[in-house]
Amino acid sequence: MFIDSHCHLEMESYIKDREHVIKRAQDGGISYILTVGTEEKYFNIVSELTKKYNDIYGAIGIHPHNSSQFNHNTEKKIRDYLKSHRKIVAYGEIGLDFFKNYSPHDIQKEVFIHQIHIAKELNLPIIIHSRAAEEDTLKILKETGVSRGVIHCFSYNKEYAKKFLNLGFYISIPGTITFSKKQESIDVVKYIPLDRLLAETDAPFLTPEPHRGKRNEPLYVKYTVEAIARIRNEDLEKLKYAIYKNFIDLFLGGQLF
């Protein structure tokens, strides 16, 4: 009962073998997958995947890298998809990335805030991308009063984990934990309460050991969960069930459909 709570099956990396990648995940014990469309060009693929596969759910939103692309037409398309596709269950990923700076900071903040308001209006959890922008992310979340969502691919320290948790957010751990030697990352994994913990691949990115250096895929989330269990000295089956329950509670309102 492994769950990949965040990947990008709609991306070009999977054009040639997407069905095989999904079958490998299914055969390998991955119960549910959340695929996240970060640009308008991916929205329809996300939608079609959720229709074709019972075990795939979706999210759509405009990534901070692409904030400059957000406009009225984009917003209308997002609203239309979210209102008419019941298996698109979250808004994201949205947020701030001040590390790569592909969009100006002021535009990133403006678009982040606007998308939070749309998600709140539609009663959807948000998937947050935050890199090198911890204080601004926290400030916006507090000011908008949003508390339902996940900090995906968490990269900050335990003190910031506590601050995001105190706001009500879940924290998702990526495959980098399988090879990270940073005590800061290990401390975060140990600190997150079991009922607020998720795991993800962020495939095709951030491939875990033992496949580091190759394209990532949802099947590999099991390596991340196993690493989390070792670090926390947690029973693997207990951890798998907790992540499963957290996924259902956050994205599916506590029940499968």
Stockholm file with secondary structure:
# STOCKHOLM 1.0

chainA/1-257         MFIDSHCHLEMESYIKDREHVIKRAQDGGISYILTVGTEEKYFNIVSELTKKYNDIYGAIGIHPHNSSQFNHNTEKKIRDYLKSHRKIVAYGEIGLDFFKNYSPHDIQKEVFIHQIHIAKELNLPIIIHSRAAEEDTLKILKETGVSRGVIHCFSYNKEYAKKFLNLGFYISIPGTITFSKKQESIDVVKYIPLDRLLAETDAPFLTPEPHRGKRNEPLYVKYTVEAIARIRNEDLEKLKYAIYKNFIDLFLGGQLF
#=GR chainA/1-257 SS CEEEEEECTTSGGGTTTHHHHHHHHHHTTEEEEEEEECSGGGHHHHHHHHHHCTTEEEEECCCGGGGGGCCHHHHHHHHHHHHHCTTEEEEEEEEEETTTCSSCHHHHHHHHHHHHHHHHHTTCCEEEEEESCHHHHHHHHHHHTCCCEEETTCCSCHHHHHHHHHTTCEEEECGGGGTCCCHHHHHHHHHSCGGGEEECCCTTSSCCTTSTTSCCCGGGHHHHHHHHHHHHTCCHHHHHHHHHHHHHHHHSTTSCC
#=GC SS_cons         CEEEEEECTTSGGGTTTHHHHHHHHHHTTEEEEEEEECSGGGHHHHHHHHHHCTTEEEEECCCGGGGGGCCHHHHHHHHHHHHHCTTEEEEEEEEEETTTCSSCHHHHHHHHHHHHHHHHHTTCCEEEEEESCHHHHHHHHHHHTCCCEEETTCCSCHHHHHHHHHTTCEEEECGGGGTCCCHHHHHHHHHSCGGGEEECCCTTSSCCTTSTTSCCCGGGHHHHHHHHHHHHTCCHHHHHHHHHHHHHHHHSTTSCC
//
